[in-house]
Every structure is written in C-alpha cells, then in structure tokens.
C-alpha cells in the first residue's frame, strides 16, 4: 500500500465531503490487501470506520452543516427498492455499496458520503475512539443480537480484537458470563481485565457449556469447536465477511439438539443508530493503537501478525 495523490473529491447531490481525522483499521481492509476479497473497482481507497468534519455540502443536503463531526461506516448505499430493503433488511440488499470496497474510503485526507448513510457520533468519545465504534462496534452489536444470547446467559467469543472487545462489554452489561477463546495472550489479558469469566486458547473448551457464541476470528476450523461448546439450542454467529474453509461437521456432536450456525452480513442503519445511542449511555472502554497516516501498511502487517491488542486506528489529520 503506497501513498498517492488524487483530485479532491466533489460531493454530489445529497452527499457531504469530510476532512478525515482518523479511520479505524478493520480486518476487512486486511482481507482486501491480502487478496481474500477482490476490490469492486480498481485502486479503491480502503477504510470504512471514518471520523471527520464536514467541509463541503453537495446540492440538496439537509442533515449536516459545515463543521459537524460525522462518522462513516461500512454500508454506503442500498437500492431502497428490493424486497429486502422494503422489509427493513437493507443489509441484504441485492445491489448494495460499501465504503472502501465499492467507493473510496477513509485512508485519505478527504472522502464523500451520502448523508443518509452517515452518523452523528456520541460526544463522549474522541475521534480515535469513535472510529472504532463505526464497524467494530456496529457489527459486534448485530452479531450479539443474532447470537440470541438469553438473559444472564453464557457467551463464548472466539477471537478477541477490535469488535470482540466491545461486544464483550455489551454482553457483560446485560449480565452475561463471557468466555473468551483466543490464541493471543495479550488479548486474553485484556479480556480478563474487562471482566470476562475466563480466557483460554482458541481451540480450548470453555469451562461451561455456552448458550451462544460469536466467531470473530476468520478461521473456519474453529467452527466445529465452537459448535461443540454450545449448549443444546445454542447459536453460533459468524461475524466476518471472509472465513477460511469450514471442515466437515459431525451432525451428532456439532449440530444436533437444535444448535444453530448462522452468518452475520453487514448491518442496517438502524443497527448503527441503536448501537451508537447505546454506546453514548454506557460508556465503552475502547483499547486503540494509533498509527500515523504513512504507517497504514505497518498497521495491516501488525494486524495480520496478531500484534494489535484491541483496535488499530489510522490517524489521518495529524495537524
């Protein structure tokens, strides 16, 4: 990944332009860099956890004013017409667009966004903290909902990075017992410091059967282990856009007794609004490591090597 120069983007009708302050570094960016995901257009600028200040308004904009602090997340646009959009399930839109995949994202000094898909941010969090909320937080919130964790239930979290360390706090605030399974000893220590009941290796059995589990690590070989750890009727939600090959599953020990395996696909704007409103009231403890604008490749390399505890954030505007 190299620095380059482009013309300043010009906001179109209904769009605003942001002067980018910082951008969270997501594992999806790493999947793009490593070729696990193919960009939807050549030389797209990655980054979809963007915090910036509105510095230009396109024609017909109404939601924001110059100088407003705004957040931009993964979901960039939907058709609004397909059956999924009409049912309130816009995350399943047949023709969606995504920030940093279909259109230029936040590894840049400026970006544009349809104002309908931008977010107001809780004042409690500074820019670096707020960036982590915009994908890690929103996707983790949706994954927790889809995992169907019962009140005061037992949740297993596989992988403990940016999204997981926020999701664990949401579950703990609901009275859940949280068991973290991750290969990183630093992440295990962070989990215990946040209040997890246990933290062990990624393939270790948890100390008690799980009512629900979320797989954040992009490792398909963890799916059978997570399913075996579930109590009868438990749900495993897979929270990534990319997953390595899942081994064959044994029906009797891994799926029988109404265990559920489901994926988590993007998010709706309603998810984003609900999560950010919740984050404003908690507040969440966010562990973030900043990287300078020229250090994006170093950040991705550290993320690939499990050398980032919590979240990584690219600081774009260092003035």
ChimeraX attribute file (.defattr): number of C-alpha atoms within 10 A of each C-alpha:
attribute: neighborCount
match mode: 1-to-1
recipient: residues
	/A:1	12
	/A:2	7
	/A:3	10
	/A:4	6
	/A:5	6
	/A:6	6
	/A:7	6
	/A:8	11
	/A:9	13
	/A:10	15
	/A:11	19
	/A:12	16
	/A:13	13
	/A:14	16
	/A:15	24
	/A:16	29
	/A:17	25
	/A:18	29
	/A:19	23
	/A:20	27
	/A:21	23
	/A:22	31
	/A:23	36
	/A:24	34
	/A:25	31
	/A:26	23
	/A:27	24
	/A:28	21
	/A:29	20
	/A:30	19
	/A:31	19
	/A:32	15
	/A:33	17
	/A:34	12
	/A:35	10
	/A:36	15
	/A:37	15
	/A:38	12
	/A:39	18
	/A:40	13
	/A:41	12
	/A:42	10
	/A:43	10
	/A:44	15
	/A:45	21
	/A:46	26
	/A:47	26
	/A:48	30
	/A:49	30
	/A:50	36
	/A:51	33
	/A:52	26
	/A:53	19
	/A:54	21
	/A:55	16
	/A:56	18
	/A:57	22
	/A:58	18
	/A:59	12
	/A:60	10
	/A:61	17
	/A:62	13
	/A:63	14
	/A:64	18
	/A:65	14
	/A:66	13
	/A:67	13
	/A:68	15
	/A:69	22
	/A:70	23
	/A:71	25
	/A:72	30
	/A:73	31
	/A:74	24
	/A:75	23
	/A:76	23
	/A:77	20
	/A:78	20
	/A:79	14
	/A:80	16
	/A:81	13
	/A:82	15
	/A:83	13
	/A:84	16
	/A:85	17
	/A:86	12
	/A:87	10
	/A:88	14
	/A:89	15
	/A:90	25
	/A:91	19
	/A:92	17
	/A:93	20
	/A:94	15
	/A:95	12
	/A:96	15
	/A:97	17
	/A:98	18
	/A:99	25
	/A:100	26
	/A:101	26
	/A:102	18
	/A:103	22
	/A:104	22
	/A:105	28
	/A:106	30
	/A:107	26
	/A:108	25
	/A:109	17
	/A:110	23
	/A:111	25
	/A:112	27
	/A:113	24
	/A:114	18
	/A:115	21
	/A:116	16
	/A:117	18
	/A:118	23
	/A:119	20
	/A:120	16
	/A:121	24
	/A:122	17
	/A:123	10
	/A:124	14
	/A:125	18
	/A:126	11
	/A:127	23
	/A:128	25
	/A:129	22
	/A:130	25
	/A:131	31
	/A:132	31
	/A:133	30
	/A:134	26
	/A:135	25
	/A:136	24
	/A:137	27
	/A:138	29
	/A:139	26
	/A:140	27
	/A:141	26
	/A:142	22
	/A:143	29
	/A:144	24
	/A:145	14
	/A:146	20
	/A:147	24
	/A:148	17
	/A:149	21
	/A:150	14
	/A:151	11
	/A:152	15
	/A:153	17
	/A:154	24
	/A:155	33
	/A:156	28
	/A:157	28
	/A:158	29
	/A:159	25
	/A:160	30
	/A:161	26
	/A:162	27
	/A:163	26
	/A:164	30
	/A:165	27
	/A:166	26
	/A:167	25
	/A:168	27
	/A:169	22
	/A:170	22
	/A:171	22
	/A:172	19
	/A:173	12
	/A:174	14
	/A:175	14
	/A:176	21
	/A:177	20
	/A:178	28
	/A:179	27
	/A:180	29
	/A:181	26
	/A:182	23
	/A:183	18
	/A:184	20
	/A:185	13
	/A:186	15
	/A:187	25
	/A:188	23
	/A:189	15
	/A:190	19
	/A:191	28
	/A:192	15
	/A:193	10
	/A:194	15
	/A:195	14
	/A:196	23
	/A:197	17
	/A:198	17
	/A:199	27
	/A:200	21
	/A:201	16
	/A:202	20
	/A:203	16
	/A:204	15
	/A:205	16
	/A:206	21
	/A:207	12
	/A:208	13
	/A:209	16
	/A:210	27
	/A:211	26
	/A:212	30
	/A:213	30
	/A:214	30
	/A:215	25
	/A:216	24
	/A:217	24
	/A:218	21
	/A:219	17
	/A:220	16
	/A:221	15
	/A:222	18
	/A:223	27
	/A:224	18
	/A:225	17
	/A:226	28
	/A:227	25
	/A:228	19
	/A:229	24
	/A:230	25
	/A:231	17
	/A:232	19
	/A:233	14
	/A:234	26
	/A:235	26
	/A:236	30
	/A:237	26
	/A:238	26
	/A:239	26
	/A:240	21
	/A:241	16
	/A:242	16
	/A:243	18
	/A:244	12
	/A:245	11
	/A:246	12
	/A:247	11
	/A:248	9
	/A:249	13
	/A:250	12
	/A:251	10
	/A:252	9
	/A:253	13
	/A:254	21
	/A:255	20
	/A:256	14
	/A:257	13
	/A:258	12
	/A:259	20
	/A:260	18
	/A:261	18
	/A:262	14
	/A:263	16
	/A:264	20
	/A:265	15
	/A:266	20
	/A:267	22
	/A:268	22
	/A:269	21
	/A:270	13
	/A:271	18
	/A:272	24
	/A:273	15
	/A:274	13
	/A:275	20
	/A:276	21
	/A:277	14
	/A:278	15
	/A:279	22
	/A:280	14
	/A:281	10
	/A:282	12
	/A:283	13
	/A:284	19
	/A:285	13
	/A:286	18
	/A:287	18
	/A:288	18
	/A:289	18
	/A:290	17
	/A:291	20
	/A:292	15
	/A:293	19
	/A:294	15
	/A:295	16
	/A:296	21
	/A:297	15
	/A:298	13
	/A:299	22
	/A:300	23
	/A:301	15
	/A:302	14
	/A:303	19
	/A:304	14
	/A:305	9
	/A:306	15
	/A:307	15
	/A:308	21
	/A:309	22
	/A:310	21
	/A:311	27
	/A:312	28
	/A:313	25
	/A:314	27
	/A:315	25
	/A:316	24
	/A:317	16
	/A:318	8
	/A:319	4
